Amino acid sequence: MAKLKLGTIPDDKPIKLTIELPAAVHRDLVAYANVLGRETGQGAVEPAKLIGPMLARFMATDRAFAKSQRASSAAQRQQPERASSEKTA
């Protein structure tokens, strides 16, 4: 059996979001949910529950996004240091 990028879908508190998908993407999402349900033994997986994990996986593997996040975090860590050094000056 093929190895899917998603595994078992965690039961997490959702945030409601309304989106529109092209019909072809929705058909593929339904098909993916069916394959995932069979592969993981979860049974029927609701296609809408795949969107969050798929987006998370996409962002986690996007190198440009990760680089941007690291740069943003580094800039935020440096801001308090500047503020404290400006107070002592």
C-alpha distances in whole Angstrom, upper triangle without the diagonal:
4,7,9,13,14,14,16,19,22,25,27,31,30,33,33,32,33,31,31,28,28,27,24,22,23,21,18,18,18,15,13,15,13,10,11,13,10,8,11,13,16,16,18,18,21,20,23,22,19,22,24,21,20,23,24,21,22,26,25,23,26,28,32,31,31,34,36,35,36,39,40,40,42,45,45,45,48,50,51,53,55,56,57,59,60,62,63,65
4,6,10,11,12,15,17,21,24,26,29,28,31,31,30,31,29,28,25,25,24,21,20,21,19,16,16,17,14,12,14,13,9,10,13,11,9,12,14,16,17,18,17,20,19,22,21,17,20,21,18,17,20,21,18,19,22,21,20,23,25,28,28,28,30,32,32,33,36,37,37,39,41,42,42,45,47,48,50,51,53,54,56,57,59,61,62
4,7,9,9,12,15,18,21,23,27,26,28,29,29,29,28,28,25,25,25,22,20,21,20,16,16,17,15,12,14,14,10,10,13,12,9,10,14,15,17,18,17,19,18,21,19,16,18,19,16,15,18,18,15,16,20,18,17,20,22,25,25,24,27,29,29,30,33,34,33,36,38,38,39,42,43,45,46,48,49,51,52,54,56,57,58
4,5,7,10,12,16,19,21,24,23,25,26,25,26,24,24,21,22,22,19,17,18,17,14,13,14,12,9,11,12,9,7,11,11,9,10,13,14,16,16,14,16,15,17,15,12,14,15,12,11,15,15,12,13,17,16,15,18,20,23,22,22,26,27,26,28,31,31,31,34,36,36,37,40,41,43,44,46,47,49,50,52,53,55,56
4,7,10,12,14,18,19,22,21,23,24,23,24,22,23,21,22,22,20,17,18,18,14,13,16,14,11,12,14,12,10,13,14,12,12,16,16,18,18,15,17,15,16,15,11,13,13,10,8,12,11,8,10,13,12,11,14,17,20,19,19,22,23,23,24,27,28,27,30,32,32,33,36,37,39,40,42,43,45,46,48,50,51,53
4,7,8,11,14,15,19,18,20,21,21,22,21,22,20,21,22,20,17,17,17,14,12,14,14,10,10,12,11,8,11,13,10,10,13,13,15,15,12,14,13,14,11,8,11,11,7,7,11,10,8,11,13,12,13,16,19,21,20,19,23,24,23,25,28,28,27,30,32,32,33,36,37,38,40,42,43,44,46,48,49,51,52
4,6,9,12,14,18,18,21,22,22,24,23,24,22,24,24,23,20,19,20,17,15,16,15,12,11,13,11,7,9,11,9,7,10,10,13,14,12,14,14,15,12,10,13,13,9,10,14,12,11,14,16,15,15,19,21,24,23,22,25,27,25,26,30,30,29,32,34,33,34,37,39,39,41,43,44,45,47,49,50,52,54
4,6,9,12,16,16,19,21,21,23,23,25,23,25,25,24,21,20,20,18,15,16,16,13,11,13,12,8,9,11,9,6,9,8,11,12,10,12,13,14,11,10,13,13,10,12,15,14,13,16,18,17,18,21,24,27,25,24,28,29,26,28,32,31,30,33,35,34,35,38,39,40,42,44,45,46,48,50,51,52,54
4,7,9,12,12,15,17,18,20,20,22,21,23,23,23,19,18,19,17,14,15,16,13,10,13,13,9,10,13,12,9,11,9,12,12,8,10,11,11,8,7,10,9,7,10,13,12,12,15,17,16,18,21,24,26,23,23,27,27,25,27,30,29,28,32,34,32,33,37,38,38,40,42,43,44,46,48,49,51,53
4,6,10,11,14,16,18,20,21,23,23,26,26,26,22,21,22,21,17,18,19,16,14,17,17,13,13,16,15,12,14,11,14,14,11,12,14,13,9,10,12,10,9,12,14,12,13,17,18,17,19,22,25,27,24,23,27,27,24,26,30,28,27,30,32,31,32,35,36,36,38,41,41,42,44,46,46,48,51
4,7,9,12,14,17,19,21,23,23,26,26,27,23,22,23,22,19,19,21,18,15,18,19,15,14,18,18,14,15,12,14,14,12,12,14,13,9,11,13,11,11,15,16,15,16,19,20,20,22,25,27,29,26,26,29,29,26,28,32,30,29,32,34,32,33,36,37,37,39,42,41,42,45,47,47,49,51
4,6,9,12,15,18,19,22,23,26,27,27,24,22,24,23,20,20,23,20,17,20,21,18,18,21,21,18,19,16,18,17,14,14,15,13,10,12,13,10,11,14,15,13,16,19,18,18,21,23,26,27,24,24,27,27,24,26,29,27,26,29,31,29,30,33,33,33,36,38,38,39,42,43,43,46,48
4,7,10,13,16,18,22,23,26,27,28,25,23,26,25,21,22,24,22,20,23,24,21,20,24,24,21,22,19,21,19,16,15,16,14,11,14,14,11,13,16,16,15,18,20,20,20,23,25,28,28,25,25,28,27,24,27,29,27,26,30,31,28,30,33,33,33,36,38,37,38,41,42,42,45,47
4,6,9,12,14,18,19,23,24,25,22,20,23,22,18,19,22,20,18,21,23,20,20,23,24,21,22,19,20,19,15,13,14,11,9,12,11,9,11,14,14,14,17,18,18,19,22,23,26,27,23,24,27,26,23,26,29,26,26,30,30,28,30,33,33,33,36,38,37,39,42,42,43,45,47
4,6,10,13,16,18,22,23,25,21,20,23,23,19,21,24,22,20,23,25,22,23,26,26,24,26,22,23,21,18,16,16,12,11,14,12,10,13,15,14,14,17,18,18,19,22,23,26,26,22,23,26,25,22,25,27,25,25,28,29,26,29,32,31,32,35,36,35,37,40,40,41,44,45
4,7,10,13,16,19,21,23,20,18,21,22,18,19,23,21,19,23,25,23,23,26,27,25,26,23,23,21,18,15,15,11,11,14,12,11,14,16,15,16,19,20,19,21,24,24,28,27,24,25,28,27,25,28,30,27,27,31,31,29,32,35,34,34,38,39,38,40,43,43,43,46,48
4,6,10,13,16,18,20,17,16,19,20,17,18,21,20,19,22,24,22,23,27,27,26,27,24,24,22,18,15,14,10,11,13,10,10,14,15,13,15,18,18,18,20,23,22,26,25,22,24,27,25,23,27,28,26,27,30,30,29,31,34,33,34,37,38,38,40,43,43,43,47,48
4,7,10,14,15,18,15,14,17,18,16,17,21,20,19,22,24,23,23,27,28,27,28,25,25,22,19,15,14,10,13,14,11,12,16,16,15,17,20,19,20,22,24,24,27,27,24,26,29,27,26,29,31,28,29,33,33,31,34,37,36,37,40,41,41,43,46,45,46,49,51
4,7,10,12,15,12,11,15,16,14,15,19,18,18,21,23,22,23,26,27,26,28,25,25,22,19,15,13,10,13,13,10,12,15,14,13,16,18,17,18,21,23,22,25,25,22,25,27,26,25,29,30,28,29,33,33,32,35,37,36,38,41,41,41,44,46,46,47,50,51
4,7,9,12,10,9,13,14,13,15,18,18,18,21,23,22,23,26,27,27,29,26,26,22,19,16,13,11,15,15,12,14,17,16,15,18,20,19,20,23,24,23,27,26,24,27,29,27,27,31,32,30,32,35,35,34,37,40,39,41,44,44,44,47,49,49,50,53,54
4,6,8,6,6,10,11,10,12,15,15,15,18,20,20,21,24,25,25,27,24,24,21,18,15,12,11,14,13,11,14,16,14,14,18,18,17,19,22,22,22,25,25,23,26,28,27,27,31,32,31,32,36,36,35,38,40,40,42,45,45,45,48,50,50,52,54,55
4,5,5,6,9,10,11,13,14,15,17,19,20,21,23,25,26,27,28,26,25,22,20,18,14,14,17,16,14,17,19,16,16,20,20,19,21,24,24,23,26,26,25,28,30,29,29,33,34,33,35,38,38,38,41,43,43,45,47,48,48,51,53,53,54,57,58
4,5,5,6,9,10,11,12,14,15,17,19,20,21,23,24,26,27,25,24,20,19,16,13,14,17,16,15,18,20,18,18,22,22,21,23,26,26,25,29,29,28,30,33,32,32,36,37,36,38,41,41,41,44,46,46,48,50,51,51,54,56,56,58,60,61
4,5,5,6,9,10,11,12,14,16,17,18,20,21,22,24,26,24,23,20,18,17,13,15,18,16,15,18,19,16,18,21,21,19,22,25,24,24,27,27,27,29,32,31,32,35,36,36,37,40,41,41,43,46,46,48,50,51,52,54,56,56,58,60,61
4,5,5,6,9,10,10,12,14,15,16,18,20,21,22,24,22,21,19,16,15,11,12,14,12,11,15,16,13,14,17,17,16,18,21,20,20,24,24,23,26,28,28,28,31,33,32,34,37,37,37,40,42,42,44,47,47,48,51,52,53,54,57,58
4,5,5,6,9,10,10,12,14,15,16,19,20,21,22,20,19,16,14,12,8,9,12,11,10,14,16,13,15,18,18,17,20,22,22,23,26,27,25,28,31,30,30,33,35,34,35,38,39,39,41,44,44,45,48,49,49,52,54,54,55,58,59
4,5,5,6,9,10,11,13,14,15,17,18,20,21,20,18,15,14,13,10,12,14,13,13,17,18,15,17,20,20,19,22,24,24,25,28,29,28,30,33,33,33,36,37,37,38,41,42,42,44,46,47,49,51,52,52,55,57,57,59,61,62
4,5,5,6,8,10,10,12,14,15,16,18,19,18,17,15,13,13,9,12,14,11,12,15,15,13,15,18,17,16,20,22,21,22,25,26,25,27,30,30,30,33,35,35,36,39,40,40,42,44,45,47,49,50,51,53,55,55,57,59,60
4,5,5,6,9,10,10,12,14,15,16,18,16,15,13,10,9,6,8,10,8,8,12,12,10,13,15,15,15,18,20,20,21,24,26,24,26,29,29,28,31,33,33,33,37,38,37,39,42,43,44,46,48,48,50,52,53,55,57,58
4,5,5,6,9,10,11,13,14,15,16,15,13,10,9,8,5,9,11,9,11,14,15,13,16,18,18,18,21,23,23,24,28,29,28,29,32,32,32,35,37,36,37,40,41,40,42,45,46,47,50,51,51,53,55,56,58,60,61
4,5,5,6,9,10,11,12,14,15,15,13,11,10,11,8,12,13,11,13,16,16,14,17,20,18,19,22,23,23,24,28,29,28,30,33,33,33,35,38,37,38,41,42,42,44,47,47,49,51,52,53,55,57,58,59,62,63
4,5,5,6,8,10,10,12,14,13,12,11,9,10,8,11,11,9,11,14,13,11,14,16,15,15,19,20,19,21,25,27,25,26,30,30,29,32,34,34,35,38,39,39,40,43,44,46,48,49,50,52,54,55,56,58,60
4,6,5,6,9,10,10,12,10,9,7,5,7,5,9,9,7,10,13,12,11,15,16,16,17,20,21,21,23,26,28,26,27,31,31,30,33,35,35,35,38,40,39,40,43,44,45,48,49,50,52,54,55,56,58,60
4,5,5,6,9,10,10,10,8,7,7,9,8,12,12,11,14,17,16,15,18,20,19,20,23,24,24,26,29,31,30,31,34,35,34,36,39,38,38,41,43,43,44,47,48,49,51,53,53,55,57,58,60,62,63
4,5,5,6,9,10,10,9,9,9,12,11,14,14,12,15,17,15,15,18,19,18,19,22,23,22,25,28,30,29,29,33,34,33,35,38,38,38,40,42,42,43,46,47,49,50,52,53,55,57,58,59,61,63
4,5,5,6,8,8,8,9,7,10,10,13,12,10,13,15,12,12,16,17,15,17,20,20,20,23,26,28,27,27,30,31,30,32,35,35,35,38,40,39,40,43,44,45,47,49,50,51,54,55,56,58,60
4,6,5,6,5,5,5,5,9,10,13,12,11,15,16,14,15,18,19,18,20,23,23,23,26,29,31,30,30,33,34,33,35,38,37,37,40,42,41,42,45,46,47,49,51,52,53,55,57,58,60,62
4,6,5,7,6,8,9,13,13,17,15,14,18,20,17,18,21,22,20,22,26,25,25,28,31,33,32,32,36,37,35,37,40,40,40,43,45,44,45,48,49,50,52,54,55,56,58,60,61,63,64
4,6,8,9,11,11,14,15,18,16,14,18,19,16,16,20,20,18,21,24,23,22,26,28,31,30,30,33,34,33,35,38,38,37,40,43,42,43,46,47,48,50,52,53,54,56,58,59,61,62
4,5,8,10,10,13,14,17,14,13,17,17,15,16,19,19,17,20,23,22,22,25,28,31,29,29,32,34,32,33,37,36,36,38,41,40,41,44,45,46,48,50,51,52,54,56,57,58,60
4,5,9,10,14,15,18,16,15,19,20,17,19,22,22,21,24,26,25,26,29,32,34,33,32,36,37,35,37,40,40,39,42,44,43,44,47,48,49,51,53,54,55,57,58,59,61,63
4,6,7,10,13,15,13,13,17,17,15,17,20,20,20,22,25,24,25,28,31,33,31,31,35,36,34,35,39,38,37,40,42,41,42,45,46,47,49,51,52,53,55,57,57,59,61
4,6,10,12,15,13,14,18,19,17,19,22,22,22,24,27,26,27,30,33,36,33,34,37,38,36,38,41,41,40,43,45,44,45,48,49,50,52,54,54,56,58,59,60,62,64
4,6,9,12,11,12,15,17,16,17,20,21,21,23,26,26,27,29,33,35,32,33,37,37,35,38,41,40,39,43,44,43,44,48,48,49,51,53,53,55,57,59,59,62,63
4,6,9,7,8,12,13,13,14,17,18,18,20,22,22,24,26,29,31,29,29,33,33,31,34,37,36,36,39,40,39,41,44,44,45,48,50,50,51,54,55,56,58,60
4,6,6,7,10,12,12,13,16,17,18,19,22,23,24,26,29,31,28,29,33,32,31,34,36,35,35,38,40,38,40,43,43,44,47,49,49,50,53,54,55,57,59
4,5,5,7,10,11,11,13,15,16,17,19,21,21,23,27,28,26,27,30,30,29,32,34,33,33,37,38,37,39,42,42,43,46,47,47,49,52,52,54,56,58
4,5,6,8,10,10,12,14,15,16,18,20,21,22,26,27,24,25,29,28,27,30,32,31,31,35,36,34,36,39,39,41,43,45,45,47,49,50,51,53,55
4,6,6,8,9,11,12,13,15,17,18,20,21,25,26,23,24,28,27,25,28,31,29,29,33,34,33,35,38,38,39,41,43,43,45,47,48,49,52,53
4,6,6,6,9,10,11,12,14,15,17,18,22,23,21,22,25,25,24,27,29,28,28,32,33,32,34,37,37,38,41,42,43,45,47,48,49,51,53
4,6,5,6,9,10,10,12,14,15,16,20,21,18,20,23,23,22,25,27,26,26,30,31,30,32,35,35,36,39,40,40,42,45,45,47,49,50
4,5,5,6,9,10,11,12,14,15,19,20,17,18,21,21,19,22,24,23,23,27,28,27,29,32,32,33,36,37,37,39,41,42,43,46,47
4,5,5,6,8,10,10,12,14,18,19,17,17,21,21,19,21,24,23,23,26,28,27,29,32,32,34,36,37,38,40,42,43,44,46,48
4,5,5,6,9,10,11,12,16,17,15,16,20,20,19,21,24,23,24,27,28,28,30,32,33,35,37,38,39,41,43,44,45,47,49
4,5,5,6,8,10,11,14,15,12,14,17,17,16,19,21,20,21,24,25,25,27,29,30,32,34,35,36,38,40,41,42,44,46
4,5,5,6,9,10,13,15,12,12,16,16,14,17,19,18,18,22,23,23,24,27,28,29,31,33,34,36,37,39,40,42,43
4,6,5,6,9,12,14,12,12,16,16,15,17,20,20,20,23,25,25,26,29,30,31,33,35,36,38,39,41,42,44,45
4,6,5,6,10,11,10,11,14,15,14,17,19,19,20,22,24,24,26,28,29,31,33,34,36,38,39,40,42,44,45
4,5,5,8,9,7,8,11,11,10,13,16,15,16,19,20,20,22,25,26,28,29,31,32,34,35,36,38,40,41
4,6,8,10,8,7,11,12,11,12,15,16,16,18,20,20,21,24,26,27,29,30,32,33,35,36,38,40,41
4,6,9,8,8,11,13,12,14,16,17,18,20,22,23,24,26,28,30,31,32,34,36,37,38,40,42,43
4,6,5,6,9,10,11,12,14,15,17,19,20,21,23,25,26,29,30,31,32,34,35,37,39,41,41
4,5,5,6,9,10,11,12,14,15,16,18,20,21,23,25,27,28,29,31,33,33,35,37,39,39
4,5,5,6,9,10,11,12,14,15,17,18,20,21,23,26,27,27,29,31,32,33,35,37,37
4,5,5,6,9,10,10,12,14,15,16,18,20,21,24,25,26,28,30,31,32,34,36,36
4,5,5,6,9,10,10,12,14,15,17,18,20,22,23,25,26,28,29,31,33,34,35
4,5,5,6,9,10,11,12,14,15,17,19,21,22,23,25,27,27,29,31,33,33
4,5,5,6,9,10,11,12,14,16,17,20,21,21,23,25,26,27,29,31,31
4,5,5,6,9,10,11,12,14,16,18,19,20,22,24,25,26,28,30,31
4,5,5,6,9,10,11,12,14,17,17,19,21,22,23,25,27,28,29
4,5,5,6,9,10,11,13,15,16,17,19,21,21,22,25,26,27
4,5,5,6,9,10,11,14,15,16,17,19,20,21,23,25,26
4,5,5,6,9,10,12,13,15,16,18,19,21,23,24,25
4,5,5,6,9,11,11,13,15,16,17,19,21,22,23
4,5,5,6,10,10,11,13,15,15,16,19,21,21
4,5,5,7,9,10,11,14,15,16,18,20,21
4,6,6,7,9,11,12,13,15,17,18,20
4,6,5,6,9,10,11,12,15,16,17
4,5,5,6,9,10,11,13,15,16
4,5,5,6,9,10,11,13,15
4,5,5,6,9,10,11,13
4,5,5,6,9,10,11
4,6,5,6,9,10
4,5,5,7,9
4,5,5,6
4,6,5
4,6
4
